[in-house]
């Protein structure tokens, strides 16, 4: 039988190699929040000329109207066509200022047929409320997972451990997603918006489902494999669910999201990539994080960590 749990500390190390760089980027630059969470305006304009204005030209127009921290993204309204539009994020502006900036673009770039395809503005107070509700939603989801697993596994010894390990693995998935987002914000201009929150909550849901499947198999095997050491019982349970995890996640959902990320257009690309990474992390953590944490807790392995280190040093 495959010994999955034998290298459990290597799995933790692999996750840390992804999480720590992302946390460093997050600490230095912060999370790239969109207008949904920090307030501001988003304007998307379509040009008819073959060559789009440069980022510097757009920034100059905004700065002339008193706006700093302007982010410009080049895109196309139709997949597979040349770039013909700009998505411009800036501090909050009213309708009068929006009209003024659009008219300035028409004049400066000789674009009388310039089309404003999208305009969104969120005030600072609304953005703060959205951010608070987002954190509340994640907290409520985590609490619900602990309560559900504790009740569903109440016939198993130490049922509360299953819930705590599931939450720890779910936090692992959240940290993976946030780390990748922080890095993507610096490299590709990703931003955290309401669609990102939808992706994150979806990741939490799928992640919890995977962990319950693995834990439920452990519970079933505990009834008739009591003589096995707990680590071997858990390893046997993981191997039994391995094929199901690969078939339902990798072979179906992941391939669909990969297609969406490649061919779904710039509007959905970030959403698809976040889901792709998050759902893969959820499957990974169910097998290589949640179950190993359960074994570590059962064996109380933290008592031997420093002892082993002292022995090796001697």
N, C-alpha and C positions, 0 to 999 in steps of 0.2 A: 504494500500500500504506500502511496505517496506520503512522505513525511512533510506536511505543510508547516506544522507548528514548530518544527525543530529549528528553523531559522527565523523565528519571530522577531528577534531584535534587528535583523537586517531589514525587515519590512518597515519597522519604525524609523530606522535610519534613512531609508529611501524617502519616506514621507517628509522627514525633517529637511532633507536636501531641497525639497520644493517649497516647503512652508517658510523656512528661515530667510532665504533671499527675498521672498515676497514681503515678509514682515519688515525687513530692513528697508525696502523700497517704500513700503507703507509709512514707516516711521519718519522717513526723510521727506517724502513728497505728499503724504496723505492719500486718502482714497479719492480717485477722480470722479467727484460727484457731478451729475448733470443738473439741469435746471430744476428737475423734479424735487431734488433734495436740498439744494442750496439756494434756490431762487435764481431767476435770470430769464433770458429770452433766447429762443432758438428760431432762426430764420433760414429757410431754404429757398434759394432763388435759382431759376433756370435761365441760362444764357443761350442766345441764338448764334453767336459767333463761334468760329472753330476753336479759338484759343481762349481759355478762361483767364480772368485776372489773377495775378499772383497773390499769395497770402499777404505780402507786405502792402500791396495796394488796398486790399480790403481793410487791413488793420489801420492803415492811415486814415481811411474814411471814418472808421469808428472812433479813433483817437481824436479826430477833429471835432467830433460831437460829444467828447467827454467820456468815452468808454475805454477802459483798459481790460486786460485779461480776456482777450478775444481769441477764440479758437476757430480755425477754418478747416473744413474737411471737403475734399473734392470727391464727387461721386457722379453717377449717372442715373437718370430716372428709370431707364430700361436696361435690364441685364444684357450684357454683351455689346452695348453701344459705347461710343467714346464718352469720356467725362464731359457733361454739359451743365452740371449744377454744383452749387456750393452750399454746404451746411455750416452756418455761422452761429456759434454760441457766444453769448456776451452777458454782462450784467443786465438787470431788469430794465426794460424800456416800455414806454406807453405807445399807443397807436400813432400819436402825432410824430414821435421820434422815428418810429418804424417807417412811416410815409416819407419822412425827410431823408432817411438813409437810402431807401429804395430809389427815390427821385435823383439823389446824388449819384448813385450807381448808373442809372440810365444816362445821365449827362456825361459823367467822367469816362465811361466806357463805350459811349455811343451805342447804347442798347435800348432803343425806344420800345422794343418788344419784350423787355425783361419781364419774367413771370415770377411772382411770389407764390410758390407752391405750398409753403407751409410757414406758419408763424405761431409760436407758443410762448406764453409768458407765465411765470409763476412767481408770486411775491414771496419775500423772505418768511413771513409768518406761516403761509401755507406750506412752504417747503419744510419748515421745522416740524409742523404737524405731521406731514407725510413721513418724515424720518422717524419720529417717535412711534407712529403706528407700525412702521416697518419693523422696528426693534421689538415692539410688543408682540407682533405676529410671530416672530421667530421664537420669542420666549414662551409664548403660549403653546406653540407647536412642540417645543422641547419638554415642557411640563406634561403635556398630554401623552407624549411617548412614554415617559417614565411611569405615569399612572396606568396606562394601558398595559404595558409589558409586566408591571408588577402584579396587576390583577390577573392577566391572562396566564401568567406563569406561577400563580400562587401555590400550585401543587408541587412545585419544584423547590428543593432546598436553596435558600439564599436567592429568592426570586428578585429581590431588589437589585442585586448585582447585575442581572441581565439588563434592567432598565438603565442603570448608570453606565454600563459598558456601551450600550446602544447610543446614549447621549454623547459619550466621549468620542465614539466613532463618527457620530453626526457632526460634532464640532470639528473633527478632523476634516470632514468633507467641506464644511463652511470655510475653514482656514485655507484649504487648497484652492477653492473658488476665489476667495478674496485675494490670495497671493498671486494667482494667475491674473486677476483683474488689475491689481496694482502694477504688475510688470507690463501687462498689455496696455495700460493707460499711458505708460511712458514710451512704449515702442510703437503702438498703433493708434493711440488717441482714444482708447476705449473710455466710456463714461458709465457711471452707475445711475440708471434711470429706473422708471417704474417697470419697464420690461425686464430689466435685470433682476428686480425683486421677484417678479413672477418666476423667472428661471431659478432663482435661489430657493424659493419655497417648493418648486417642483423637485429640485434636487433633494431637499429634505424629505419630501414624501416618498420618493423612490428609494432613497437611502434607508429610511426606516423600514420599508417593505422588505428590502433585501435582508436586513438584519433579523427581522422577525422570522423569515423563512429559515435562516441558519439556526437561530436559537430554538425554533420550534422542532427542528430535527434533533437538536441536542436533547430537548425535553423528551421526545419520543424514544430516543435510544437509551435515555437514562432509566427507562422503565424495565428494559430487559437486558441491558449490558452493564448492570451495576458492578459486576466483578472487575470490569476493566478500569484501569487508572483513568482519572478524569481527563488527563491530557490526550490519551489514546482515544477515549470516547468522543471528545470534541473533534479530534483530527478525522476520525471515521465519519462523523456527521458532516464535516466540511466537504470531504471527498464525495459524499453522497449528493450534496447539493451543488457541486461544482458544475456539472453539466447543465443543470437547470439555469444557473446564473449566466453561463456563457451563452446559452441558446436564447434566453429571453432578453438579455441586455446587449451583448456584443453583436449577435447575429441579426437582431431586429431593430431595436431603438437606436443603437450607436450608428449603424449604417445609414439609417434614415436621417439622423441629425448631421452626419458627415455630408450627405448629399445636399441637405439644406444649407450647410455652411459654405459649400463650394459653389452652388448654383442658385441659392435663394436670394441673392442681391445684397447690397450693402446694408439695407435697413434691418434685415434679419440675421446677418452674419454673426454679429457679436452675440446675440441671443442664442443662436444655434451652437456656437463654439463654447459658451459658458455651460449650456446644458450638456454638450458632448463631454466636456471635462468633468463636470459635476457628477453625471450619472456613472461615468467610468470610475470616478473616485468612490462613489457609493458602493459599487460592486466590489471594488478593491478592498475598501475598509470593512465590508461585511465579512470577508474571508481572512484578510491579513491584519486587521486592526481589532475589530470587536471581539472575535472569538479568542485571539491570543491574549487580549486584556482579561478576558474571563478566566483563562488558564492561569495567568500571572496572579490574579486575585485569589483564586482557589489555592494555589501553591504557596502564596505569600512570598513570592520570589524576591521582593525588595529586601527581605531580611538577609539574603546571601549576596546581594550586589557588592556591597563594600567589603564583605568577607572574601569574595573571590578576588577583588582587586588587591587586597592586602596580601593574599596568598601568592598571586602572580608576582607582586613586587618583591616579596621575600625570595 
